[in-house]
Amino acid sequence: MRGGVELDPTAPFGVVIPARDAATTLARALSSVAVQTFRPRQVIVVDDGSTDDTSGIAAATTGVTLLRGRRGG
């Protein structure tokens, strides 16, 4: 995804995106969040031990907080 997600610090909600090996779909999901009428307070991507570029995509997107973990099962 190019660019980022514009946040609204006064918004009453945030967005959490759980992801594992989601490099092929994460940019589209983040783009969808970015074009919504109402902006979230925060966007968090939770990477559950991905072996692809999921973390890289999330980390490169402005406005996104990345939480990385080992595969929990």
N, C-alpha and C positions, 0 to 999 in steps of 0.2 A: 504494500500500500504506500502510495506517495502522500506526503503531507502528514496529517495527523488528525486527532480528534479534538475538537474545540470543547472545552469544559465550562461548566457554569458552577462556580463555587457556592451558589445559593440554592442549587437544585436539591429537591428532597429525595433524590434517588441516585444510585450508581449502577453500573453494569459490570457483571462478573462473567467472564468467558472461560469455562474450563476447556483445556486443550491437551491432547496427546497426539503427537505426529499429525498436526493439523496445518502444516505449511501450505498445503494446496487450498485450504478453505479459510484460513485465518484472515488474510488480507480482505477477502470479500466480507467477512463478518464485521471487521473493523470499519470498512467503508460504509456498511449499512448503518452502524452506530453513528458515524460522522454525518450522515445526511438526514438524520431524524430531526423533526421540528423542535423537539425539546432536547436540550443538551444535558448530559448527566454530570453529576458532581465529580465522579471519577470513573475510570474504566480500568478494570483489573483483569489481566490474563493470568490464569493459573496453569502453568505448564507441568504436567504430571510425568516427567521423565522422558520427554520426547527425544527421538534419535534423529530427527530431521531439523529443519531450520525454523521451527515454531518459535523458539525463544528469540532468535535473531530478528524475525519479523516483528514480534511484539516490542522488543527493545528498540527497534529503529522507528517506531511509530510515536510521534510526539503526543503527549497526553495520556499515554498508557503506562500503567504500573505493572511490572512483570514479577510474578512470584514463581519461583522454580522449586521443584521438589523431585525427589527420587520416586520412581514408580512405586505407588503404594499398594496397588492391587485391590 
